[in-house]
Amino acid sequence: MKRKVWKLIARPDGTNFEEALELVEEDISDPVNGQIQIKLKIISMDAGTRMWMSDRQDSYQPPIDLGSSMVGVCLAEITKSSNPSFKEGDLVRGFGEWADFANVDSESFLVLEKGLDHDEAYLSALGLNGWTAYVGVMEVGKPKKGENFLVSAAAGATGSLAGQIAKKAGCRVIGLAGSQEKCDWLVNDLGFDIAINYKIEDLDSALKKHCPDGVDIYFDNVAGDILDTVMQNLALNARIPLCGLLAQYNKKGAKLPGPDNFDQLLMKRATITGFFCPDFLDDGPRIESMLSEWYKEGSLKFKADITEGLENVLISYKKIFTGENIGKTLVKL
Amino acid sequence: MKRKVWKLIARPDGTNFEEALELVEEDISDPVNGQIQIKLKIISMDAGTRMWMSDRQDSYQPPIDLGSSMVGVCLAEITKSSNPSFKEGDLVRGFGEWADFANVDSESFLVLEKGLDHDEAYLSALGLNGWTAYVGVMEVGKPKKGENFLVSAAAGATGSLAGQIAKKAGCRVIGLAGSQEKCDWLVNDLGFDIAINYKIEDLDSALKKHCPDGVDIYFDNVAGDILDTVMQNLALNARIPLCGLLAQYNKKGAKLPGPDNFDQLLMKRATITGFFCPDFLDDGPRIESMLSEWYKEGSLKFKADITEGLENVLISYKKIFTGENIGKTLVKL
């Protein structure tokens, strides 16, 4: 049997993924030694995987070797199994490849309860984005009622969920996004209190207007210039859950100078904490069931930006970095 | 009656305090409306007050107006009182002026139990430095037994106490200091496990050698280049209590670019927290009695760098920034 899979053949320069990745056809054998064979249904596009395409060694994952398959979280159906606990037809989620079929270790896959109205939810509100949003807001941000909660990349897959969860915790929620369409979605559909289009508004003035007493929690997905500006607008005892470095991933060298106004950490007795949701896996069942309950009652909304076809995966992946996407960026096979 | 007092007459450029401060003689009246008149015995020299000499508005205290008295923590004796709860002859500590006599609000002064072997302890191990060290290590750093605890400006008034407190908490304590004499003091007298002379050793190599698994807690008194280097050597879930910005206070503009390797916060799921010991005043009695017990049993040592005479206060103050001092820098009147 043959399968198609994207291979990393060079370290990409910026968002020039076309030169770095190649879709190849190769043989796939039957699964053995407890492995399962999966047919991929949806592949999640995540900014964090960009780092593994580079050759830096000091990230939280080693780089992907040149010639190896590109990896990502996926929703899939089991087609063959060499592990009796995993059955043909089961719906599973885990860390797979950018491929149509793959043999994977069953232990790193989770069998899901079927029957959600949208399969996309398994990879967004109820997937890693939901977890990341929950952990960043509740465990790291520690929100208190009435606090000003700010989130960057607010119309992104994680940011949009973070804002909704902060709203549940009683915060006044302000989102940063790069278009009027995104801002409208945040306020009108997701219930954000305020959305700031940072591409046309002056962010410093907007924050001073909307948060004259400062930002209590800044859920940061991007770092870079936006973080610099937010640092000038912190409330006393502010918390900054640092979720991602989107402004940074495509830069050469990948060293990100820290925020100017770094001294405001001391002036405002503020805290920045980097976090990584797999660290909270032990608490997974509790988080998952809470997210699932919120999703089913309709209070945890998401939007999916779906591209069809494995051959179009690069079109989809690039959207994360250009900001064309709204909500969760996915490829459906 | 006349008194002598240092007045701020210009914003200092770097450590050129001679041009910025002037010792003047002026009249002092009897205290009224609950004030007390104090005769200063010892004045504490603290790096943090340098910021108030500049005109920046975004610090945790407003700038000192030109023409006003220079301020600092002091140990004093009450000479006259208009508040029945404060008696002539009482020993007090509080926020006073760089002067020989002063009328001050009694509420901001604390009457001390007399009888310590060294008056200097009231302004170091049992004063703000002791508190700052305690809060930074125990409340912010949250040390666990066996963790690697690193402190910069380790031979300074706060750093030397922080290291001793971390040692009590079961940490392996590494101090950074700028001379062999200081390093010897840390290891031989204070019980630090390791001292690194960062002026002659390559800090990155030294940290990799002494902490191959990374630094768990970095008590930072200086920020700047040293923080940059430590950021490359963090353990997973490292905590950085940010106590001060010594490398920064004398710079014009006073904007401190954040640490390079800022992204290591995310990679290592680390936390930086700015803290300010007056925020913990409510917990003061507990902290004070603990410090006092340790001090009396001889396990919280300090060294004082004493300059005699109010007229020599600038000689003493400058030592904090040039690194000539060992331990707590004080002026005795």
Boltz contact constraints between the chains, C-beta under 6 A:
constraints:
  - contact:
      token1: [A, 59]
      token2: [B, 267]
      max_distance: 6.0
  - contact:
      token1: [A, 60]
      token2: [B, 267]
      max_distance: 6.0
  - contact:
      token1: [A, 242]
      token2: [B, 265]
      max_distance: 6.0
  - contact:
      token1: [A, 242]
      token2: [B, 266]
      max_distance: 6.0
  - contact:
      token1: [A, 245]
      token2: [B, 263]
      max_distance: 6.0
  - contact:
      token1: [A, 255]
      token2: [B, 260]
      max_distance: 6.0
  - contact:
      token1: [A, 256]
      token2: [B, 262]
      max_distance: 6.0
  - contact:
      token1: [A, 256]
      token2: [B, 263]
      max_distance: 6.0
  - contact:
      token1: [A, 257]
      token2: [B, 257]
      max_distance: 6.0
  - contact:
      token1: [A, 257]
      token2: [B, 260]
      max_distance: 6.0
  - contact:
      token1: [A, 258]
      token2: [B, 258]
      max_distance: 6.0
  - contact:
      token1: [A, 258]
      token2: [B, 259]
      max_distance: 6.0
  - contact:
      token1: [A, 258]
      token2: [B, 262]
      max_distance: 6.0
  - contact:
      token1: [A, 259]
      token2: [B, 258]
      max_distance: 6.0
  - contact:
      token1: [A, 260]
      token2: [B, 255]
      max_distance: 6.0
  - contact:
      token1: [A, 260]
      token2: [B, 257]
      max_distance: 6.0
  - contact:
      token1: [A, 262]
      token2: [B, 256]
      max_distance: 6.0
  - contact:
      token1: [A, 262]
      token2: [B, 258]
      max_distance: 6.0
  - contact:
      token1: [A, 263]
      token2: [B, 245]
      max_distance: 6.0
  - contact:
      token1: [A, 263]
      token2: [B, 256]
      max_distance: 6.0
  - contact:
      token1: [A, 265]
      token2: [B, 242]
      max_distance: 6.0
  - contact:
      token1: [A, 265]
      token2: [B, 274]
      max_distance: 6.0
  - contact:
      token1: [A, 266]
      token2: [B, 242]
      max_distance: 6.0
  - contact:
      token1: [A, 266]
      token2: [B, 274]
      max_distance: 6.0
  - contact:
      token1: [A, 267]
      token2: [B, 59]
      max_distance: 6.0
  - contact:
      token1: [A, 267]
      token2: [B, 60]
      max_distance: 6.0
  - contact:
      token1: [A, 269]
      token2: [B, 274]
      max_distance: 6.0
  - contact:
      token1: [A, 269]
      token2: [B, 275]
      max_distance: 6.0
  - contact:
      token1: [A, 269]
      token2: [B, 276]
      max_distance: 6.0
  - contact:
      token1: [A, 270]
      token2: [B, 274]
      max_distance: 6.0
  - contact:
      token1: [A, 271]
      token2: [B, 273]
      max_distance: 6.0
  - contact:
      token1: [A, 272]
      token2: [B, 272]
      max_distance: 6.0
  - contact:
      token1: [A, 273]
      token2: [B, 271]
      max_distance: 6.0
  - contact:
      token1: [A, 274]
      token2: [B, 265]
      max_distance: 6.0
  - contact:
      token1: [A, 274]
      token2: [B, 266]
      max_distance: 6.0
  - contact:
      token1: [A, 274]
      token2: [B, 269]
      max_distance: 6.0
  - contact:
      token1: [A, 274]
      token2: [B, 270]
      max_distance: 6.0
  - contact:
      token1: [A, 275]
      token2: [B, 269]
      max_distance: 6.0
  - contact:
      token1: [A, 276]
      token2: [B, 269]
      max_distance: 6.0
